[in-house]
Amino acid sequence: MKVIFLQDVKGQGKKGEIKDLSEGYVRNFLLPKNLVKIASDGNVKTLDMQKAAEEKRKQKEKEDAIKLGEKLEQITVQVKAKAGEGGRLFGAITSKQIAEALAKQGYKIDKRKIELDDPIRSLGTTQVPVKLHHDVKINLKVQAVEE
């Protein structure tokens, strides 16, 4: 019996897959738990439409990330911090502070997307990698200025 998986079922299939399984297993176990639905022509067409809509949504997200990345590469984010002799900062500039400075400029980016290996500890401009999408990664200019 051909079925469409509505959820992942360990050892059988993943969500959205169409598989041929034994009728007893489907009728007695999978259908009562709403893990699958019968793969009729209408259900298969619905599944195809859902997959196309999901693909279109993912493509739109990627395009939006590329546009945002182009804008972010043009700007320099200034973060103010207290500094001592020789341009050394008291403390450090973290990804949270960079995200807050971006928010003040009107760009909402999650601090977890800012891939800062070590906090910035000196005055000057630093290139910070930002992962906007799993395929889109940019370098953001962060300038540490004295308060």
WOPEJO-V886057 format. One record per residue. N is the residue number from 0. OMEGA is omega in whole degrees, -180 to 180 (* if undefined). Layout:
BEGIN
N OMEGA
N OMEGA
END
This chain:
BEGIN
0 180
1 -180
2 174
3 -180
4 177
5 178
6 174
7 175
8 -175
9 177
10 -178
11 -178
12 -180
13 -179
14 177
15 180
16 174
17 -178
18 177
19 -179
20 -180
21 -174
22 -179
23 179
24 -179
25 -175
26 -174
27 -175
28 -172
29 -179
30 180
31 180
32 -179
33 178
34 -179
35 167
36 -178
37 -177
38 175
39 -179
40 -180
41 179
42 179
43 178
44 178
45 178
46 179
47 179
48 178
49 179
50 179
51 179
52 179
53 179
54 179
55 179
56 179
57 179
58 179
59 177
60 -180
61 179
62 178
63 179
64 179
65 179
66 179
67 179
68 179
69 178
70 -177
71 179
72 -179
73 -174
74 172
75 -180
76 178
77 178
78 -179
79 179
80 177
81 -177
82 179
83 -179
84 176
85 178
86 177
87 -179
88 167
89 -174
90 -178
91 176
92 -177
93 179
94 178
95 180
96 178
97 179
98 178
99 178
100 176
101 180
102 177
103 179
104 176
105 178
106 -178
107 179
108 -180
109 -178
110 180
111 178
112 177
113 -173
114 -180
115 -178
116 178
117 178
118 180
119 -175
120 180
121 178
122 178
123 -178
124 -180
125 175
126 -179
127 178
128 179
129 180
130 -177
131 -178
132 -176
133 175
134 -174
135 179
136 -178
137 173
138 -179
139 178
140 178
141 180
142 177
143 180
144 -178
145 -178
146 *
END
